[in-house]
Amino acid sequence: MSAIPLRIELANPEATAQFAEDVSLALKPGDCLCLSGDLGAGKSTFARSLIRAIADDPELDAPSPTFTLVQSYQLRLPIAHMDLYRIGSPDELDELGLDDALAEGAALIEWPEKALELLPEDRVMLRFDGTGDSRTVTLSGPEAFLSRLERSRAARAFLEKTCSAPVVRRHLQGDASTRSYETIRPQDQEPLILMNAARQPDGPPVRDGLPYSQIAHLAEDVVPFVAIARWLRAQGFAAPEILAEDLDQGFLLIENLGSDGILDADGKPDPDRYGVAIDCLAVLHGKPLPGPLPVGGGLHHVPAYDARAMQIEVELLTDWYLPFKRGTPVPDAERQEYIELWRALFADLLGAEKSLVLRDYHSPNLIWRAEKTGLDRLGIIDFQDAMIGPSAYDVASLCQDARVTVDQELAGQLLDRYVMARQAGDPDFDEAGFRKAYAIMAAQRAAKILGIFVRLKQRDGKAGYLRHLPRIEAYIAASLQHPVLQPLRFWFAKAGIGQSES
C-alpha cells in the first residue's frame, strides 16, 4: 500500500462524477477498489459514475447491489460491483466470484470491512467522508495504480488548462505501444482526441551500449509526432492538427479525423480506399526529404532507417518467434547464418530510393473521410516513429497489412497502381529497383512483426496478437519468391517457416 495516502477534495456531486471518470481511465484488469464510509457518504454515487463512464452511457441503470450483493457489467473493462454489508461471514466472499471478476476485469467493493482479511493485498482503499454536497476521499493503494491515477489526473489538469469549459473524457483505445488515446467531448463542440504518451525510459543496453528503442529509432516522446504531423499537413496530407501540447508531460490534444476506416462492411480491404492510400504514398514519395523540423523551440531530425535498425528488427524473429514456435532457443550457428543473409540484403538496399517512411502505414492508422475529395479523403494518424528509408517499406506495410488479409491479387493491383503513378511523375523511376526493394522490405517487415507479436504475448501479456501470425507467415512466404531473396528462402525452408505458399 502507499506510504502516504492521497486526500482529494470534491466540492460537489459533479466533482465526484469527474473524479470517478478520472479513476475509470486508470483502471486495469485485476484492480480491486474498496469503497468505505458511512451511509450516504457517496460510495454508491462514485461507483455508479465510474460504471457509467466505462460504459459511456450517462443513463445506464447501475443499481446499488445492497440486496443482490453483486452486479456485473460486461463492458470494455468488465466490472463487478459488490456490496458486502449483508454477508454473514467473510467466507461468503468466495460465492460472489471475486477471483473470477478480477481475472478479466475490475471490482468495486462497498463495505470491504466485512471481509477485509480475504480481499487482495494489492487492493485500493478509498474512504469517503463528508456531509452535504462536498466529500473528502482518502485513497491508498499499490504504487502501480497510484501512478496510473496520477497520470489520469495530470491529463485532466492539461485539459482544464486547455479547454474553456469542462469536458467529458472517454477511453478510445490503446495499442501495442504504451500510448493511449481518449475521446474528448467539449461542450457544444465536435469531439477531439487526447494522446497520452508519457516519455518512456530507456530500456537496458542490448547492443553497442544502446537500448533497443534507440537502435530501432522508436519515438520516446511526442516531439516526433508533432514535428511530422505539421510537416505532413504542410505537404497537403490529412494528418491531425495539433490543437494543444505539453511536450514535457506527453499530452497532445489533436483533431479528430473520424472513425471510418479503409475496410469494407465485412472487415475486408476496400479496393477503392486502399487505392487512395497507395496514391498518397506515390505523392509522398515524390516529395523532397524533410530536413530538420522545428518543434517546441528546438529541431527534430528525422532519423535514418539504417541497416543497424533493420537488423535488430529482423532479429526479433530468432529471439522471439522461432523459440515460441519450436519451444527451444535458436542455435547460435543458425542465428548467425540468418544475420549474415540479412546483412547482404541490407547492403543491396543502399542504392534504393529513400523517402519519409511513416512506418505503420496500414488499416488501423488510416481514416476514410468520404466527405472530402482527392488525397484529403485519407486521414493519417500514426507516424511518430517516422524515418528516412527505402520508399518501398510503407508500400509493403499497406499491401501486406498486418491486421487484415490483403490477397495477392489486390496487392498486385496496388503495386501496379503505385508504379504507374510514380512513372507518371518521374519517367526515370526505377521499377525493377523498386520491386526488388519491395520484396526485401516486405520480408523484413514480416520477420519483425512475427517477433513483435510473440513478444507482445510473452512479455506484455497481450495474447490477442497471436491470431495474426498465420497471415504474416503467408505474407513472408509470398515475399520470399523474389529471386533476390533466394538464399533467405532456403534458410526459411530449413527453419520450417513460410512453406505454405512455396
N, C-alpha and C positions, 0 to 999 in steps of 0.2 A: 504494500500500500504506500501511497505517497507520504513523505515525512511531514509536509506542511499542507494541510487541507486548503482548498480554494474556497473563498467566500464570494458569492456572486449575489449582488443586489438586483432584484427585479421589481420595478416600480409599480407595475400594473399587470393585468392578465395578458395584455398584448406583449409585454416584455417576456412573460413566462412562455408564451407560444413561440416567440422568436428564439429564446434560449433553447427550447425543445427542437426547433428547426436546426439550430447550430449543432446540437448534440446528434441529431439524426444523420448529419453528414459526416460525423466522426465514427459512427458505429460500424463494426465489422462482425462477421460471424464469430460466435464464441463470447461476445461481450454480455456480461450479466450485470444489469443496472438494478440496484436495490434502493427503493424509494421509501424513506421513513419520515415520520412526522405525525402530528396529531390529526384527528379527524378535521377535514376542512382546510388542511394546510396547503393543499394544491397538488398532491401527488397524482390524483386521477386526471386533473386538468393538464398537468405536464405530460403524462403518459398518452392521453388522448391526442394532444397536439403533436407529439412525436410520431405516433402511428399515422396520423393524417398527413404529416409531412412526407413520410416514406411512401405512403400510398399516393401522394399527390392528389388528394381528394379532401378538400376542406369540409365536405358534408358527410364524410364517411361515418357511419354509425359505429362507434367504438365504446360499447357499454362497459361499465365497471364490472370486473369479474368477481364481485363480492360473493355472489351466490353460485356461479358456475365454477369458481376457483381459477379457471384458466380460460382465456380467449386467445385463439390462434389466428394469425393473419398471414396468408400466403402472398407476400408482397415481393418486390425486387430483393429485399432483405427480409426473410421470414421473421415474424415477431411473435413471441409468446408472452402474453400479458397475464400475470398471475397475482392473485390476492390470497395471502396465507392467513388472514385474520381468523378464518373459521376452521382451520385444520386442527385436529385433536392432538396430534403429536408430530414431531419433525419427520418421522418415518413416512408419513403420508406424502412427503415431497416426491418420493420415487414414483408414486402413482400419477403425478402430474406431468411426467415426461420431460423434466428439466434437461437431463443429459442429451436427449434426442433433439430438443429445441436448440440447444447451444451448438450441436454438431453442424446444424445447417443455417442457423440464424442467431438472433439475439433474444434476450429475455428481459422483461421489465417485471420486477417483483415488488409488490406492495406488502407492507408488514413483514419484512425479512427477519425481524427479531424472533419470529415464531419458529424459525428453523435455521438460525444463523450458522450453527456449527456444521450443517450439511451443505451449505452453499459454497461455491467455488472460492478458493483462496484469492484468486485474482479478480474478485468482484469489484464493482464500482459502487461506492456508497454515496447517496445523495440525501441529505437531511433538509427537509422543508420546514421553515419556521415563519411565523408572521400572522397578522390578522388583517382584515380588510382586504384591500387590493394588493398591497405590497408583500413581497416574500424575500426571504434570505435563504439561499441554497448553500449548504456546506458540502463540499464534494471532495472525496478522496478515492484513490484507485491506483492501479498499476501505471508505471511510467509510460508504457506504450499508449495506453488510452489517453492519458493526460496530454501527451504530445499531439495526438490527433485532434483532441478537443481544442488545444491551444491554437493549432493551425486553422481549424474551422472558425474560431473566434477572431483570429487575425484576418481571415478572409472577410468576415463581417465588418471589421473595422475599416478595411480597404474599401468596401462597398459603401459604407456610410460616408466616408470621406469623398468618394467619387460621385455618388448619386445624390440628387437633391431631395429625395424622399425615400422612405423605407421600401425595400424590395423583398420579393419572395425568392428564396433560394431552393432549387430542386436539383437533386442528383441527375446528371446526364449520362456520364459514362466514365469508366476508367479504361485503360488499355494495357498493353503488355509492358509498358514502362511504369514509372512511378507518378506520372502526370495523372491528374483527374480533372473533370470538367463538370460545370454546373450550368443549368439554365437559370438565368436571372430575369425576373419579371418586374421591371419598374412599373409604377402606377401609370396607367394610360399611355404606355409606350410598347413598342414591339420588344419581344424577348431578346436578350443579349446572351453572350457566353462568357463565363468566368473560367479562365485557365489557371489551375492551381499547380504550380511546378516549382517546388522548393529546390534550391540549389542542392545538388547531390554531392556528397563527399566522395572523394576518390577512393576506389577500392584498393586492394593490395597490389603491389607490383607483380606483373605477370611476365614481362619481357623488357629487357633493356632498362630496368628500373622504373618502368611506367605501368600504370594500371590499364586494364582493357579499354576503358572508356576513352582514354586519351589516344591510344593507338588506333582505335576504330573511329575516332573523331565523333564521338557521341556528345550531343549538347548537354552541358552540365548546369545550365541556367536558361532563362528565357531570352537572353540577349540575341542569340542567333535567330530565333523565331521572329522577333520584332524586326530585325535588320532585313531578313529575307522577305518577310511579308511586305514591307514597304518597297523593296526593290521589285518584287513581282507586280505589285499594283502599278508602279511607275512604268512597267513594261506592258501594261494593258491586260494583265491577268486578274482573275477574280479571287484574289486572296483576301482574307478578312481585314477590315480596317481596325487598327489598334485604337481603341477609344480612351483607354486609361491604362497606366502601367505603374508597377512598383518593381523595378528590376532587381532590387536588393532582396525583397521577400519572395519574388517569383509569382506575382499575381498580375494577370492581364485581363482587362475587360475588353472583349472584342466583338466585332459584328457577327451576327448570327446569319450565316449564308443559307440556312434552310435545313431540311431534314430528308429531302428526297434524294436517293442515291442513283447510281447508274445501272442498277439491276432492274429487271422487269418484275411484274407482279408475282411471278413464280420464284423469284430469287435467283434468276439466271442472268448472265450478262446481256444487256440490251445492246444489240449491234450498233444502233444509231448513236447511243450515248457513248459507247466505247469508241466509236468513230470520231466523235468530237474530242474525246480525251486524247486520242492519238494525234489529231490535228493540233491540239495545244502543244504537244511535245515537239511536233515538227516546227512550229513557230518558235518555241522556246529555244530550240537547238540552233536556230538561225540568228539568235541574239548574240551580241558581244558578251564575253565573260564579265561578270561583275567584279569590280575592284574592291578596295576597302569600303565598307558600308558604314555610314555614320549611325550611331545609336547611343543614347544615354550619355552624350558628351564625349564618347570615345569612338573607336572604329572596330567593326567586326571584319576580320579577314577570313573569307571562306576557305576552309582547309582543302587540301588536295586529297582526292581519293587515290592514295598511292598504293604501291604494291604491299607495303607493310600492313596497311589497313585491310586490304583484300585478303592477305594471307592469314591474319589472325582470325578473320571471319570464317574462312573455309575450314579452319582447324576445329571449329565448333562441331563439325561432323564427326571427326575422330575423337574429340574429347567428350561428346555427349551422346550424339545419335547412335553411332555404332556400338558403344558399350551398352546402351539401353537395348538395342535390337538383339545383340548377341548374349548379353548377360556377363560379358567379360571385357576387360580393357583391350585396346588395340595394341598389338605388339609393336615395339619400337621400330623394327625394320619396315613393317608395313606402313606405319605412320610416316616414316621418313621418305619412303618412296612416293607417297601421296603428296607430301610437301614439295618435293623436287619437281613433280609433274606440274603443280600449280605455279611454281616459280617460273618455269619455262613459259607457261601460258601468259602470266602477267608481263613477262618481258616482251611477249608478242603484242601486247596492248600498248606499248609505249608510243607507237605511231598512230593510235586510234584517235578519232576526233573527240575533243573534250568540250564539255558544256557544263552548265549548272545541273547537278544531279540532285533531284529532290529526295530520293532515297526510299520513300514509301508511297510511291505513286500507284495506288491500286484502289479497289472499290470502297473500302472503309473510309478513305480520305478524300473522296471526290463527291461533290454535291451537284445534283442536277437542278438547274434553275430554269424551268420551262418558260417563264415569263420574259426571259432575257433573249438576246439574239447573238449570233456569232459565237466566238470563244467565251463570251461573258456568260454563256449558259452553263459553264463548268466552274464550280467553286472548288478551290484547292485549299485544304486545311491542315496538312501535316508536312512540314518541311524544315523543322528545327535542326535536323541532322544533315542539311544540305552540304554538298561538297562540289568541288570541281573534278570531274572524272569523265570516263567514257560515256558518250551520249546514249549508247545502246542500253545502259543499265536501266533507266526508267522505262524504256520501251519494253524490256524484258519483264519489269515489275508489273506492267499493265497486261501484257499478253500472256503472262503466266501468273495471274492473280492468285495470291496465296490463300485467299479466303473463299474463293468461288471458282469452279472449274471453267476455264476458257478452252473450248475444244480446239483441236489443231486446225480445223477449217477456218474458224473465226480468227484464230491467232495469225494464220497465214494471210487472211484478208487485211488484217490490221497492219501487218508488216508491209505488205504491198502498198497500202494506202500511205503509210509513213514514207516509204521510199519515193513514191511518186510526188508527194508534197515536197520532200527535200530536193528532188531533182528539178522541180519547177522553180524553186527558189535559188538553186545553185547547180548549174549544168555540170560542174566539176565534182559533184557529190559522189563519193566512192561507195557504190552499192556493195561490191564484194567485200571491201574492208569493213563496212558496217555489219554485214551479215555474219562475218567471222567474229567481230567483237560482240555481236548479239549472242551468238552461241556460247562464247566464253562467259559473258556476264550473266546470262540466264542460268548456266550451270553453277557459277559462283554463288549467285543469289539463292538458288535452291539448296545448295550444300549448307550455306549459312542458316537458312530458315529451318532445315531439318534439325540442326543442332540447337537453334534457339527454342523451337517448340518443345523439344525434350527437356531443355534446361528450365523452361518455364514450369514444366510439370515437376521435375525432380528437385529443383532448387527453390522455386517460388510457390509450389502447391497449386499451380494453375493447370489442371489436367485437361481442360477443355480444348487446348490447342492440339492435342494428340489426334483428334479426329481429322485434322488437315494433312496428316503425314502421307496417306496414300496418294493424295493429289500431288503433293510436292515430289514424291517418288516418281510419279508418272511424268511430271514436267522434266525432271533431270534425265530420265531415260530418253525423252524426245530430244533434249539438247545435245546429248552425247552422240547423236547420229552425225553431227557435223564432222567432216574429216579432220579439222584442227584438234578435235578432242579425242581422236582415236586412242592415243596412249592412255588417257584418263579413262576412256570407256573400258579398256582392258583391265585397269585397276579396279573399277567398279564391278566388273564381272567377277573377278576373283573375290571381291569383298561381298558379293551376293546382293548388290544394290542396283536397282533400276533396270531389272531384266524383263519386266512385264511388257515393255514396248520394243525390246530389241529384236 
